[in-house]
Amino acid sequence: MPLHLGPFVRWRSGLVLTWICLFSSGFTFIGGEHAVTVTHPLPAAFSDLLPHFLVEPDDVYIVKNKPVTLTCRSTPATQIYFKCNGEWVHQDQHLIERDVDPATGLPVMQVKIDISRQQVEKIFGLEDYWCQCVAWSTTGTQKSQKAFVRIAYLRKNFEEEPLGKEVALDQEILLRCHPPEGVPPAEVEWQRNEELIDPKTDPNFFITVDHNLIIKQARLADTGNYTCVAKNIVARRKSSSATVIVYVNGGWSTWATWSACSAVCGRGWQKRSRSCTNPTPLNGGTSCEGQSVQKSACTATCPVDGGWSEWSKWSPCGADCSMWRSRECTQPTPGTGGKECQGLDLQSLNCTSEQCPQTASGAEDVALYVGIVVVALCLTLLLIILVLVYRRKKEGLDADVADSSILTTGFQPMGIKPTKPENSHLLTIQPDLTTTTTSYQGTLRSRQEVTGKFSMSNGPLLEPLPNGSHTLHNGKLPSDPNDFMNRLSSQTYFKTLPRDNVNTSYGTFNFLGGRLTLPNTGISLLIPPEAIPRGKIYEIYLTIQTKEDMRLPLAGCQTLLSPVVSCGPPGVVLTRPVILSMDHCSDACLENWAIRLKKQSYEGTWEDVLQLGEEVVSEPYYCQLEAETCRVFTEQLGRFALVGESLSMAAAKRLKLLLFGPAYCSTLEYNIRIYCMDDTQDLLKEVMQMERQLGGRLIDEPHVLLFKDSYHNLRLSIHDMPQAHWRSKLLAGYQEIPFYHIWSGSQRTLHCTFTLERQSLSTCDLSCTLCVWQVEGEGQSFTLDFNISKDIRPLDSDFLLMDNCTPALAGPSAFQIPYLIRQKICSSLDTPCPNGADWRLLAQRLKLDRHMSFFASKASPTSVILDLWETQHFHSGNLNQLAAVMAEIGKQEAMIFLVSDGEC
């Protein structure tokens, strides 16, 4: 029987009226058609607790015709029911689940109901549809928060759409957008040419709270079609596109120097010119106003031919019975390119017998003749002695002559015998490809062919050609062997000679161009077609400097961001820029860096040739900085490097961390070597080759760490080793690498070693955590878990991006695009089109539009764009993709990609 009557609840559902009576031992539902008895007594210790909610219903949206579910969960509760818009929901619509909390023993009750679109639409427009759940216990009741149920929708028409604009370079652009009405309110994003705009990655964009797009400073790359996109959980709407055109008004370059006077003698004229290229007008910008050529009158000084003065008087007759007289070219003196005087400036004449002084012959003449005879006899005797000595030493001299047979290729025989055998390598040395003061000339041959001889059949090696030409020709060694050996020993050309085949590539090229590659280093040199003048053949080399004495002198906050790369020979004439590609290790955030391209001069000093972000298109150098690669356009070959100077402590270099262990370990000690080096492929290759020789293997995949210019050292430590099996022999808790050692890059393969000791030789499983962090900065931790004996593979080369490409490719085989097709594309796109379907649209489609000014400064912008595409896509290039881009531009030339190579 009931102990007491608790709170009661009444609700309507048709004609059914139900009373709920709560009993301490349970409760009974009594109704006309329903009678349910549930017995869930509460523990006596919790009978006086009010229920509290573990889960309360949240606001939801009905999408289309899909019903939504509301959930309520409470403890301790004997019953839970929902009330929606002031009306109790019938018990048949409740889905009830009961459970017991194992920790407290309290009953836990969960109730769910479904709300359909029809239920909400009954009161749609009057008020919001809401639901609330009520929980009972033997002590009392609790109500949950209200959950509102709304029907989601999104209108089709925008309240305000963006409008197209034409603005000048560096001006601010405002594009307005008011999205359609919707529930929930629509989120707005912007697209440019169907690509999402992210203000986080490009701070030049800003999206206001009322969904307008602001372009802070208009750039050429900002030209395009902009679309406002509104979306919520129901639908996604796009506004009509707004075309934004960023134009550039032309500006005059500085005046060139005055030309030479047109007249050789007297009055003439001279001129100077300027061009509308600073900047070049683009996208409908106004052209320059004024004259491009100025003329000025000039007067050239006439040449003066020299004239002889009068002859001087005859000199007295001398002891040799002769006298002389002279004249000078001073009436007038030749000047301004005039001719010198013709004829003799000194005359001599025999004296007459009366004027010639007489000398007596006697004892003095006899003594003179006797002396001459004695000297002749002494010389004859000396000659006989030399002949005898020569015959005795003939065998030794023959050996000396035989030693010079190594110089037979293009050289005359020399009888020079080295004093020490170990110095004989001077005669088999290879051409120095690293010098910046001497031009290399010679034929292309593999390095294996010159191991036994001095291959110099082409040209005088020690002196560059007078006119700077480097075409193939024949030459011979000067006849004086002593002079040759003196020059050979004094030239730095041979002292810095690279002797490794791995880090050098070279080949012979003509006007068809080609490509040099250093495999597995990320370094290559593209020589575009027509870069070498027609009729010329150049031998070009590419090498990477690894010697410590080749490091750049750095100061202040400067750091080396790339390898030091040489290409040459210096001084060759190029009609178009070549493209040098090399890796860099900066974070590519130019606002934190002042990055400069340095080039070594002929005197050996390093000079800044450009600063990234401040390039001048008229200079012979230009640079494109990508995420991990630097592309250098240069019209002069030489030695280059990328140097960065941090502008703030946020500037960071990318370091690559490599972990190595011995492939075989037969002792209790186990060494883990951790390399911290610049994140460039050439250093990765160098470390891999070094570890292969040491017998090491990778024990974890390479990791990248950002190292900031905060003057803080790098710390490394190992933790979480199983103490029962392993211990560290490191006395300190961590190892530390000084900041300057990393930032200066003075040590290419910087590393530290952790020595671990296992308790038994049978212990082979090693698990630990490696922590690497910059003091007072962010860091990383890596979990190592491996078996030191089972994995006995040699050095894992999978991470060494194996590049099996040919080091030297000449002619059409070096390019993805056939030569004739390339010419057709250039002739089609170089000519400006009113609708913009020219090289500018090609650069935009290939995402190269930030270099518009540089392309515009070239005679064939399309050709330079294709050169850059060839460099970026040499290994992964897809001509079909390029053909698709041409088709988008609207050029029928896209079909020519279907022509076979044989037809081209």
Summary of the structure (lengths in Angstrom):
residues: 904
radius of gyration: 45.3
end to end distance: 103.6
largest distance: 179.8
contacts: 2572
relative contact order: 0.06
helix: 19%
strand: 32%
